[in-house]
Amino acid sequence: MSLAVYEETGKDIAQAYKEQNKPKIEKETSYILSQLVMMFMSVFSDRIKSVYVNMQQLHFNEIFITSEENRTALLKWLEQLVKIDHPYTDNYEFGKLKVDFEQWYYQIGGREITFDYHQSYLLKPSEAAEQLEVSTVTLNKYVKQGFEYINNSSHHRIPKHMIPLWHDTVYAIKIQKMYQQKKLWNQEPKERLQEVVEELLEFQMKYKADTVKEAFPTVDGNEKDALSDYYEWESLEEEVRDLKEKVYGD
């Protein structure tokens, strides 16, 4: 993106929000989204073959896109577009960018997005487990929590950026929450509530405690499996509260 386009787009975004003009805000949001998709496919062509976004089924979340949070996000992504002109050599930094983009896409109202990676950028499950220093059984557990896993005909199914991201507590939680949100879109709240209650029961039986705080009065960062259980359990407790409000409210 040229500096001139960057400056004009910034002005257009500012004007759209100053006027609280929803059609203009939608237009600027769509523009930034399309530019980001093209950026991923061009700048990161060493990792990504394509990014598929179903624009026809994109129904904007008007409350979010007209918010100050989205205005800030649009300006942040605009700045990202103008300054990035080469692929990150670091898979961790690339992974954070990808997750942040995906999270924003869901916030604006997106539902369907697919990243198609080159096989050279994918690891075998056994390789990923080795790098994470866990068993393949534990890796399968991570996949059920939202750990990115590509269903393809190859044995290479795990993007390389997932290794450092899963070690980052902030991004591991982001990934898990997005995964849970996507499951909610495809499930009735009552169905998901039953599933979450069963998952909570497994933790309660494993640790012989009713709540995550009882099970983990202190958390040792060196105990990787226990730390993973702690954050998953905590996330499930938060989700079950939200689901109960929806189900009981109905």
Backbone as CSV, one residue per row, in Angstrom:
resi,resn,N_x,N_y,N_z,CA_x,CA_y,CA_z,C_x,C_y,C_z
1,MET,0.845,-1.194,0.000,0.000,0.000,0.000,0.878,1.240,0.000
2,SER,0.607,2.176,-0.894,1.406,3.390,-0.984,1.061,4.340,0.160
3,LEU,1.959,5.284,0.403,1.743,6.249,1.473,0.518,7.114,1.189
4,ALA,0.317,7.452,-0.085,-0.826,8.289,-0.458,-2.152,7.570,-0.166
5,VAL,-2.223,6.283,-0.540,-3.431,5.503,-0.274,-3.642,5.359,1.226
6,TYR,-2.550,5.136,1.952,-2.615,5.012,3.411,-3.221,6.269,4.034
7,GLU,-2.736,7.431,3.606,-3.213,8.681,4.184,-4.681,8.931,3.852
8,GLU,-5.083,8.674,2.607,-6.463,8.894,2.195,-7.415,7.921,2.912
9,THR,-6.966,6.674,3.064,-7.799,5.692,3.753,-7.974,6.072,5.217
10,GLY,-6.913,6.559,5.833,-6.996,7.019,7.219,-7.993,8.156,7.374
11,LYS,-7.988,9.068,6.426,-8.942,10.186,6.463,-10.374,9.682,6.296
12,ASP,-10.551,8.724,5.380,-11.891,8.178,5.136,-12.439,7.474,6.375
13,ILE,-11.557,6.732,7.066,-11.977,6.045,8.288,-12.376,7.056,9.354
14,ALA,-11.553,8.094,9.520,-11.836,9.125,10.525,-13.163,9.818,10.235
15,GLN,-13.399,10.136,8.962,-14.634,10.820,8.585,-15.854,9.930,8.797
16,ALA,-15.729,8.657,8.440,-16.846,7.720,8.593,-17.269,7.603,10.048
17,TYR,-16.288,7.571,10.965,-16.617,7.442,12.380,-17.065,8.768,12.983
18,LYS,-16.559,9.855,12.470,-17.003,11.163,12.946,-18.479,11.352,12.640
19,GLU,-18.900,10.906,11.449,-20.296,11.026,11.027,-21.161,9.876,11.542
20,GLN,-20.494,8.828,12.076,-21.178,7.582,12.453,-22.040,7.084,11.292
21,ASN,-21.409,7.102,10.101,-22.071,6.696,8.862,-21.838,5.191,8.662
22,LYS,-22.860,4.377,8.954,-22.701,2.922,8.910,-22.288,2.394,7.536
23,PRO,-22.907,2.862,6.437,-22.478,2.360,5.120,-20.996,2.650,4.848
24,LYS,-20.533,3.841,5.228,-19.122,4.182,5.016,-18.213,3.332,5.906
25,ILE,-18.661,3.102,7.146,-17.867,2.266,8.053,-17.778,0.844,7.507
26,GLU,-18.898,0.331,7.006,-18.886,-1.004,6.406,-17.943,-1.039,5.204
27,LYS,-17.978,0.005,4.404,-17.119,0.079,3.220,-15.646,0.050,3.618
28,GLU,-15.276,0.849,4.610,-13.872,0.897,5.041,-13.450,-0.413,5.698
29,THR,-14.366,-1.029,6.458,-14.065,-2.320,7.086,-13.863,-3.391,6.026
30,SER,-14.726,-3.399,5.007,-14.585,-4.367,3.904,-13.281,-4.161,3.160
31,TYR,-12.905,-2.899,2.967,-11.667,-2.595,2.241,-10.449,-3.105,3.005
32,ILE,-10.404,-2.809,4.298,-9.265,-3.263,5.105,-9.214,-4.785,5.127
33,LEU,-10.383,-5.430,5.247,-10.435,-6.892,5.259,-9.874,-7.463,3.964
34,SER,-10.305,-6.938,2.817,-9.830,-7.458,1.535,-8.335,-7.221,1.355
35,GLN,-7.836,-6.088,1.834,-6.406,-5.799,1.745,-5.588,-6.749,2.609
36,LEU,-6.119,-7.094,3.774,-5.419,-8.026,4.664,-5.363,-9.427,4.061
37,VAL,-6.456,-9.854,3.452,-6.470,-11.166,2.801,-5.405,-11.214,1.703
38,MET,-5.346,-10.160,0.893,-4.337,-10.109,-0.175,-2.925,-10.061,0.396
39,MET,-2.768,-9.358,1.530,-1.447,-9.288,2.160,-0.971,-10.668,2.589
40,PHE,-1.845,-11.435,3.222,-1.454,-12.770,3.675,-1.038,-13.653,2.500
41,MET,-1.762,-13.543,1.394,-1.462,-14.403,0.248,-0.222,-13.967,-0.527
42,SER,0.103,-12.675,-0.475,1.265,-12.185,-1.225,2.523,-12.120,-0.365
43,VAL,2.420,-11.441,0.756,3.589,-11.254,1.619,4.035,-12.560,2.270
44,PHE,3.055,-13.426,2.583,3.379,-14.680,3.255,3.175,-15.883,2.336
45,SER,3.481,-15.690,1.071,3.282,-16.765,0.085,4.202,-17.957,0.326
46,ASP,5.235,-17.780,1.162,6.108,-18.905,1.488,5.432,-19.870,2.460
47,ARG,4.393,-19.386,3.151,3.675,-20.206,4.110,2.260,-20.544,3.634
48,ILE,1.596,-19.549,3.030,0.173,-19.673,2.696,-0.044,-19.734,1.189
49,LYS,-0.841,-20.698,0.768,-1.231,-20.782,-0.637,-2.437,-19.894,-0.914
50,SER,-3.377,-19.880,0.008,-4.567,-19.053,-0.188,-5.286,-18.828,1.136
51,VAL,-6.093,-17.772,1.161,-6.970,-17.484,2.288,-8.362,-17.313,1.705
52,TYR,-9.303,-18.111,2.195,-10.665,-18.038,1.676,-11.578,-17.383,2.699
53,VAL,-12.223,-16.297,2.267,-13.208,-15.602,3.089,-14.478,-15.482,2.267
54,ASN,-15.580,-15.929,2.819,-16.859,-15.848,2.115,-17.472,-14.477,2.365
55,MET,-17.163,-13.521,1.476,-17.634,-12.153,1.647,-19.147,-12.055,1.486
56,GLN,-19.733,-12.937,0.672,-21.171,-12.871,0.434,-21.970,-13.214,1.680
57,GLN,-21.391,-14.027,2.560,-22.080,-14.412,3.779,-21.578,-13.637,4.997
58,LEU,-20.840,-12.551,4.734,-20.344,-11.714,5.824,-21.437,-10.725,6.227
59,HIS,-22.007,-10.940,7.387,-23.035,-10.052,7.914,-22.423,-9.274,9.081
60,PHE,-22.164,-8.007,8.848,-21.446,-7.217,9.839,-22.185,-7.140,11.173
61,ASN,-21.415,-7.240,12.231,-21.904,-6.980,13.578,-21.889,-5.461,13.757
62,GLU,-23.054,-4.830,13.565,-23.121,-3.366,13.549,-22.669,-2.749,14.862
63,ILE,-22.986,-3.403,15.976,-22.577,-2.862,17.285,-21.058,-2.785,17.366
64,PHE,-20.392,-3.839,16.872,-18.927,-3.839,16.958,-18.298,-2.920,15.922
65,ILE,-18.724,-3.012,14.658,-18.008,-2.249,13.630,-18.153,-0.738,13.803
66,THR,-19.218,-0.288,14.458,-19.383,1.146,14.688,-18.746,1.601,16.002
67,SER,-18.133,0.659,16.708,-17.543,0.970,18.013,-16.159,1.589,17.885
68,GLU,-15.726,2.194,18.979,-14.382,2.759,19.041,-13.330,1.651,18.907
69,GLU,-13.661,0.465,19.405,-12.729,-0.666,19.310,-12.425,-1.006,17.855
70,ASN,-13.454,-0.996,17.011,-13.207,-1.312,15.603,-12.491,-0.170,14.894
71,ARG,-12.810,1.077,15.256,-12.085,2.209,14.657,-10.590,2.089,14.941
72,THR,-10.267,1.757,16.192,-8.866,1.573,16.566,-8.248,0.410,15.800
73,ALA,-9.014,-0.677,15.659,-8.523,-1.856,14.936,-8.262,-1.537,13.466
74,LEU,-9.163,-0.795,12.840,-8.987,-0.441,11.433,-7.704,0.377,11.225
75,LEU,-7.470,1.312,12.111,-6.260,2.126,11.998,-5.008,1.298,12.262
76,LYS,-5.123,0.357,13.186,-3.982,-0.524,13.473,-3.660,-1.391,12.263
77,TRP,-4.717,-1.972,11.653,-4.498,-2.827,10.486,-4.012,-2.002,9.292
78,LEU,-4.491,-0.774,9.167,-4.031,0.101,8.088,-2.536,0.367,8.223
79,GLU,-2.108,0.633,9.434,-0.676,0.857,9.673,0.126,-0.404,9.370
80,GLN,-0.433,-1.550,9.715,0.232,-2.822,9.426,0.405,-3.012,7.926
81,LEU,-0.617,-2.649,7.174,-0.583,-2.819,5.717,0.479,-1.957,5.061
82,VAL,0.693,-0.771,5.577,1.632,0.140,4.926,3.076,-0.151,5.298
83,LYS,3.283,-0.770,6.464,4.669,-0.962,6.898,5.228,-2.346,6.580
84,ILE,4.347,-3.315,6.311,4.858,-4.664,6.083,5.132,-4.876,4.598
85,ASP,6.334,-5.215,4.265,6.680,-5.436,2.853,7.525,-6.688,2.656
86,HIS,7.643,-7.502,3.701,8.390,-8.758,3.573,7.880,-9.743,4.613
87,PRO,7.986,-11.038,4.347,7.488,-12.036,5.305,8.288,-12.031,6.600
88,TYR,7.600,-12.299,7.696,8.307,-12.506,8.951,9.094,-13.806,8.837
89,THR,10.339,-13.753,9.251,11.118,-14.986,9.266,10.782,-15.803,10.518
90,ASP,10.170,-15.144,11.490,9.846,-15.779,12.759,8.409,-16.309,12.716
91,ASN,8.254,-17.623,12.885,6.919,-18.224,12.843,6.022,-17.726,13.971
92,TYR,6.612,-17.400,15.095,5.857,-16.902,16.244,5.170,-15.579,15.910
93,GLU,5.930,-14.635,15.329,5.365,-13.329,14.984,4.299,-13.470,13.902
94,PHE,4.550,-14.336,12.930,3.557,-14.585,11.896,2.285,-15.168,12.515
95,GLY,2.445,-16.130,13.421,1.300,-16.768,14.059,0.453,-15.786,14.840
96,LYS,1.087,-14.870,15.554,0.345,-13.861,16.308,-0.456,-12.974,15.369
97,LEU,0.155,-12.586,14.254,-0.544,-11.755,13.277,-1.757,-12.490,12.721
98,LYS,-1.592,-13.765,12.407,-2.677,-14.571,11.854,-3.822,-14.711,12.856
99,VAL,-3.510,-14.982,14.109,-4.542,-15.144,15.136,-5.260,-13.822,15.392
100,ASP,-4.511,-12.723,15.451,-5.126,-11.408,15.664,-6.080,-11.061,14.519
101,PHE,-5.668,-11.387,13.302,-6.523,-11.138,12.145,-7.792,-11.984,12.212
102,GLU,-7.637,-13.256,12.533,-8.778,-14.155,12.614,-9.752,-13.703,13.706
103,GLN,-9.217,-13.289,14.844,-10.054,-12.824,15.942,-10.848,-11.582,15.522
104,TRP,-10.192,-10.644,14.845,-10.873,-9.427,14.383,-11.944,-9.767,13.359
105,TYR,-11.645,-10.710,12.476,-12.603,-11.131,11.460,-13.890,-11.652,12.104
106,TYR,-13.752,-12.432,13.166,-14.938,-12.938,13.857,-15.670,-11.812,14.595
107,GLN,-14.928,-10.857,15.118,-15.547,-9.749,15.831,-16.414,-8.891,14.908
108,ILE,-15.993,-8.688,13.668,-16.767,-7.836,12.759,-17.979,-8.567,12.197
109,GLY,-18.074,-9.875,12.468,-19.242,-10.620,12.018,-18.939,-11.759,11.072
110,GLY,-17.650,-11.988,10.785,-17.267,-13.080,9.899,-17.498,-14.434,10.543
111,ARG,-17.663,-15.445,9.726,-17.873,-16.796,10.221,-16.940,-17.805,9.552
112,GLU,-16.839,-17.738,8.242,-16.099,-18.762,7.508,-14.792,-18.188,6.959
113,ILE,-13.674,-18.720,7.427,-12.354,-18.320,6.933,-11.451,-19.553,6.936
114,THR,-10.720,-19.739,5.850,-9.870,-20.917,5.706,-8.488,-20.498,5.233
115,PHE,-7.460,-20.987,5.924,-6.073,-20.761,5.530,-5.533,-22.060,4.931
116,ASP,-5.072,-21.978,3.703,-4.516,-23.145,3.021,-2.995,-22.991,3.004
117,TYR,-2.289,-23.859,3.744,-0.842,-23.747,3.900,-0.087,-24.642,2.918
118,HIS,1.145,-24.234,2.619,2.043,-25.112,1.865,2.421,-26.284,2.766
119,GLN,2.606,-27.444,2.176,2.946,-28.625,2.971,4.260,-28.429,3.713
120,SER,5.191,-27.669,3.119,6.485,-27.437,3.762,6.353,-26.654,5.061
121,TYR,5.190,-26.017,5.253,4.965,-25.241,6.471,4.205,-26.050,7.531
122,LEU,3.899,-27.299,7.221,3.141,-28.134,8.144,4.016,-29.224,8.757
123,LEU,3.751,-29.545,10.015,4.476,-30.588,10.729,3.616,-31.836,10.862
124,LYS,4.269,-32.980,10.991,3.551,-34.199,11.351,3.179,-34.098,12.838
125,PRO,2.086,-34.719,13.259,1.717,-34.686,14.679,2.847,-35.158,15.594
126,SER,3.568,-36.172,15.171,4.669,-36.673,15.999,5.769,-35.625,16.143
127,GLU,6.031,-34.878,15.061,7.039,-33.815,15.107,6.590,-32.684,16.029
128,ALA,5.297,-32.325,15.932,4.756,-31.267,16.783,4.804,-31.667,18.252
129,ALA,4.443,-32.912,18.543,4.469,-33.405,19.921,5.892,-33.356,20.486
130,GLU,6.839,-33.734,19.646,8.241,-33.710,20.088,8.692,-32.290,20.398
131,GLN,8.329,-31.349,19.537,8.732,-29.960,19.756,8.038,-29.344,20.967
132,LEU,6.813,-29.788,21.230,6.080,-29.304,22.408,6.505,-30.019,23.677
133,GLU,7.261,-31.121,23.494,7.727,-31.948,24.607,6.550,-32.581,25.350
134,VAL,5.595,-33.086,24.553,4.444,-33.788,25.123,4.236,-35.072,24.321
135,SER,3.362,-35.932,24.823,3.025,-37.160,24.103,2.008,-36.842,23.009
136,THR,1.840,-37.774,22.075,0.835,-37.587,21.028,-0.573,-37.629,21.628
137,VAL,-0.724,-38.333,22.743,-2.020,-38.362,23.438,-2.367,-36.954,23.940
138,THR,-1.380,-36.290,24.531,-1.588,-34.923,25.017,-1.826,-33.971,23.852
139,LEU,-1.124,-34.190,22.745,-1.334,-33.350,21.560,-2.772,-33.480,21.062
140,ASN,-3.285,-34.698,21.058,-4.683,-34.899,20.639,-5.641,-34.160,21.562
141,LYS,-5.293,-34.080,22.809,-6.100,-33.320,23.768,-6.064,-31.831,23.412
142,TYR,-4.883,-31.349,23.041,-4.758,-29.948,22.628,-5.626,-29.654,21.405
143,VAL,-5.648,-30.591,20.468,-6.450,-30.415,19.245,-7.924,-30.246,19.611
144,LYS,-8.389,-30.991,20.612,-9.780,-30.878,21.056,-10.046,-29.546,21.745
145,GLN,-8.972,-28.862,22.146,-9.101,-27.558,22.788,-9.029,-26.418,21.765
146,GLY,-8.645,-26.742,20.518,-8.568,-25.700,19.498,-7.216,-25.573,18.824
147,PHE,-6.241,-26.380,19.250,-4.920,-26.388,18.618,-5.100,-26.618,17.111
148,GLU,-4.567,-25.724,16.296,-4.823,-25.762,14.849,-4.309,-27.062,14.223
149,TYR,-5.197,-27.729,13.533,-4.911,-29.039,12.954,-5.628,-29.099,11.614
150,ILE,-4.878,-29.311,10.540,-5.434,-29.275,9.195,-5.876,-30.670,8.769
151,ASN,-7.138,-30.786,8.394,-7.645,-32.063,7.883,-7.335,-32.170,6.397
152,ASN,-6.272,-32.878,6.089,-5.891,-33.073,4.685,-5.470,-34.523,4.473
153,SER,-5.090,-34.830,3.257,-4.713,-36.212,2.930,-3.257,-36.516,3.271
154,SER,-2.536,-35.493,3.723,-1.120,-35.663,4.051,-0.951,-35.985,5.532
155,HIS,0.253,-36.451,5.890,0.578,-36.669,7.299,1.016,-35.365,7.961
156,HIS,1.264,-34.332,7.144,1.688,-33.033,7.664,0.439,-32.179,7.882
157,ARG,0.132,-31.890,9.145,-1.160,-31.262,9.432,-1.113,-30.088,10.408
158,ILE,0.035,-29.797,10.981,0.093,-28.765,12.021,0.993,-27.613,11.591
159,PRO,0.429,-26.393,11.457,1.231,-25.226,11.071,2.339,-24.972,12.093
160,LYS,3.501,-24.606,11.599,4.661,-24.443,12.476,4.474,-23.376,13.545
161,HIS,3.652,-22.367,13.250,3.490,-21.295,14.238,2.765,-21.748,15.498
162,MET,2.084,-22.917,15.433,1.336,-23.369,16.606,2.244,-23.763,17.766
163,ILE,3.466,-24.139,17.479,4.378,-24.552,18.563,4.674,-23.382,19.494
164,PRO,5.214,-22.253,18.974,5.474,-21.135,19.899,4.194,-20.501,20.443
165,LEU,3.120,-20.477,19.653,1.881,-19.852,20.122,1.294,-20.603,21.307
166,TRP,1.400,-21.933,21.301,0.816,-22.731,22.381,1.584,-22.539,23.682
167,HIS,2.833,-22.079,23.576,3.622,-21.790,24.771,3.320,-20.396,25.315
168,ASP,2.635,-19.588,24.510,2.272,-18.226,24.912,0.870,-18.276,25.515
169,THR,0.768,-18.059,26.809,-0.516,-18.190,27.503,-1.596,-17.311,26.891
170,VAL,-1.259,-16.069,26.569,-2.243,-15.134,26.017,-2.813,-15.654,24.706
171,TYR,-1.932,-16.110,23.814,-2.400,-16.568,22.511,-3.023,-17.953,22.572
172,ALA,-2.565,-18.786,23.473,-3.187,-20.101,23.638,-4.643,-19.935,24.069
173,ILE,-4.900,-18.983,24.967,-6.267,-18.719,25.419,-7.094,-18.120,24.292
174,LYS,-6.506,-17.198,23.521,-7.216,-16.615,22.377,-7.677,-17.705,21.414
175,ILE,-6.769,-18.609,21.120,-7.058,-19.698,20.178,-8.178,-20.576,20.705
176,GLN,-8.110,-20.917,21.986,-9.136,-21.777,22.580,-10.500,-21.090,22.599
177,LYS,-10.523,-19.797,22.896,-11.795,-19.075,22.944,-12.422,-18.957,21.553
178,MET,-11.581,-18.731,20.541,-12.112,-18.674,19.183,-12.682,-20.018,18.775
179,TYR,-12.002,-21.080,19.178,-12.465,-22.426,18.855,-13.817,-22.703,19.516
180,GLN,-13.942,-22.301,20.765,-15.202,-22.488,21.479,-16.315,-21.676,20.835
181,GLN,-15.993,-20.446,20.401,-16.999,-19.604,19.754,-17.479,-20.231,18.458
182,LYS,-16.557,-20.789,17.684,-16.934,-21.428,16.423,-17.805,-22.660,16.674
183,LYS,-17.520,-23.375,17.748,-18.352,-24.528,18.084,-19.763,-24.075,18.452
184,LEU,-19.860,-22.941,19.138,-21.165,-22.408,19.513,-22.014,-22.062,18.300
185,TRP,-21.371,-21.565,17.246,-22.107,-21.191,16.041,-22.759,-22.413,15.410
186,ASN,-22.154,-23.568,15.618,-22.667,-24.791,15.007,-23.451,-25.664,15.981
187,GLN,-23.666,-25.152,17.187,-24.387,-25.912,18.200,-25.449,-25.041,18.858
188,GLU,-26.513,-25.675,19.298,-27.488,-24.988,20.133,-26.861,-24.797,21.521
189,PRO,-27.163,-23.677,22.202,-26.590,-23.443,23.534,-26.797,-24.612,24.504
190,LYS,-27.998,-25.248,24.460,-28.257,-26.376,25.366,-27.316,-27.541,25.075
191,GLU,-27.071,-27.779,23.782,-26.179,-28.876,23.389,-24.754,-28.596,23.843
192,ARG,-24.311,-27.354,23.652,-22.955,-26.991,24.053,-22.819,-26.992,25.576
193,LEU,-23.869,-26.557,26.292,-23.828,-26.541,27.750,-23.627,-27.948,28.293
194,GLN,-24.337,-28.905,27.739,-24.191,-30.292,28.175,-22.771,-30.783,27.937
195,GLU,-22.208,-30.407,26.789,-20.845,-30.811,26.451,-19.840,-30.205,27.421
196,VAL,-20.013,-28.923,27.743,-19.091,-28.236,28.649,-19.181,-28.812,30.053
197,VAL,-20.399,-29.103,30.508,-20.579,-29.691,31.848,-19.853,-31.028,31.941
198,GLU,-19.917,-31.823,30.887,-19.222,-33.115,30.873,-17.705,-32.919,30.914
199,GLU,-17.214,-31.900,30.198,-15.772,-31.614,30.205,-15.327,-31.147,31.590
200,LEU,-16.165,-30.330,32.240,-15.849,-29.880,33.596,-15.814,-31.046,34.572
201,LEU,-16.746,-31.974,34.401,-16.798,-33.135,35.284,-15.518,-33.959,35.191
202,GLU,-14.956,-34.063,34.000,-13.705,-34.804,33.828,-12.592,-34.162,34.646
203,PHE,-12.520,-32.836,34.644,-11.503,-32.140,35.433,-11.773,-32.322,36.933
204,GLN,-13.033,-32.217,37.335,-13.373,-32.363,38.755,-12.997,-33.745,39.284
205,MET,-13.225,-34.766,38.462,-12.879,-36.125,38.864,-11.363,-36.315,38.871
206,LYS,-10.697,-35.721,37.897,-9.240,-35.876,37.798,-8.537,-35.252,39.002
207,TYR,-8.992,-34.050,39.400,-8.303,-33.314,40.467,-9.031,-33.391,41.819
208,LYS,-10.191,-34.101,41.820,-10.971,-34.240,43.059,-11.248,-32.873,43.685
209,ALA,-11.755,-31.978,42.845,-12.089,-30.620,43.285,-13.261,-30.108,42.453
210,ASP,-14.051,-29.217,43.038,-15.229,-28.712,42.350,-14.921,-27.557,41.404
211,THR,-13.911,-26.770,41.735,-13.584,-25.598,40.921,-12.095,-25.548,40.611
212,VAL,-11.760,-24.765,39.612,-10.352,-24.639,39.217,-9.539,-23.995,40.338
213,LYS,-10.135,-23.083,41.095,-9.403,-22.423,42.188,-9.084,-23.408,43.311
214,GLU,-9.999,-24.342,43.537,-9.735,-25.370,44.552,-8.624,-26.308,44.095
215,ALA,-8.637,-26.634,42.807,-7.649,-27.573,42.282,-6.269,-26.949,42.151
216,PHE,-6.260,-25.632,41.858,-4.985,-24.951,41.628,-4.878,-23.697,42.491
217,PRO,-4.652,-23.867,43.797,-4.473,-22.674,44.636,-3.241,-21.884,44.218
218,THR,-2.261,-22.594,43.669,-1.091,-21.965,43.040,-0.832,-22.722,41.749
219,VAL,-0.273,-22.042,40.775,0.021,-22.668,39.492,1.506,-22.586,39.226
220,ASP,2.113,-23.738,39.020,3.541,-23.813,38.735,3.743,-23.786,37.233
221,GLY,4.381,-22.741,36.726,4.595,-22.591,35.298,5.458,-23.673,34.680
222,ASN,6.157,-24.430,35.515,7.009,-25.496,34.979,6.227,-26.777,34.702
223,GLU,5.027,-26.880,35.253,4.209,-28.076,35.037,3.303,-27.835,33.836
224,LYS,3.789,-28.167,32.655,3.107,-27.782,31.420,1.714,-28.389,31.298
225,ASP,1.576,-29.665,31.594,0.267,-30.299,31.476,-0.727,-29.697,32.466
226,ALA,-0.270,-29.493,33.704,-1.136,-28.910,34.731,-1.525,-27.489,34.351
227,LEU,-0.585,-26.727,33.801,-0.863,-25.351,33.400,-1.906,-25.325,32.290
228,SER,-1.810,-26.253,31.366,-2.784,-26.353,30.282,-4.167,-26.662,30.834
229,ASP,-4.229,-27.607,31.787,-5.500,-27.958,32.416,-6.097,-26.745,33.139
230,TYR,-5.237,-25.996,33.805,-5.706,-24.832,34.556,-6.417,-23.846,33.638
231,TYR,-5.775,-23.485,32.532,-6.362,-22.480,31.641,-7.585,-23.022,30.906
232,GLU,-7.577,-24.296,30.554,-8.749,-24.868,29.896,-9.923,-24.906,30.877
233,TRP,-9.672,-25.351,32.090,-10.723,-25.439,33.108,-11.296,-24.053,33.393
234,GLU,-10.421,-23.085,33.550,-10.845,-21.710,33.825,-11.719,-21.181,32.676
235,SER,-11.304,-21.473,31.453,-12.060,-21.037,30.282,-13.430,-21.712,30.222
236,LEU,-13.474,-23.002,30.563,-14.744,-23.739,30.568,-15.698,-23.190,31.621
237,GLU,-15.184,-22.830,32.786,-16.036,-22.260,33.829,-16.647,-20.938,33.371
238,GLU,-15.857,-20.151,32.675,-16.352,-18.884,32.144,-17.419,-19.142,31.075
239,GLU,-17.154,-20.133,30.217,-18.101,-20.448,29.156,-19.414,-20.983,29.725
240,VAL,-19.349,-21.817,30.746,-20.576,-22.413,31.287,-21.467,-21.340,31.914
241,ARG,-20.862,-20.297,32.485,-21.651,-19.195,33.048,-22.411,-18.470,31.938
242,ASP,-21.710,-18.207,30.818,-22.351,-17.525,29.690,-23.466,-18.380,29.090
243,LEU,-23.202,-19.676,28.969,-24.200,-20.574,28.384,-25.438,-20.690,29.263
244,LYS,-25.249,-20.726,30.564,-26.395,-20.823,31.471,-27.300,-19.603,31.348
245,GLU,-26.694,-18.435,31.161,-27.495,-17.232,30.974,-28.361,-17.336,29.717
246,LYS,-27.770,-17.895,28.654,-28.521,-18.035,27.408,-29.620,-19.093,27.535
247,VAL,-29.265,-20.236,28.103,-30.227,-21.333,28.209,-31.328,-21.000,29.197
248,TYR,-30.964,-20.527,30.393,-31.966,-20.211,31.402,-32.798,-19.010,30.997
249,GLY,-32.144,-18.095,30.257,-32.863,-16.923,29.768,-33.936,-17.310,28.780
250,ASP,-33.621,-18.341,27.941,-34.603,-18.847,26.982,-35.773,-19.490,27.708
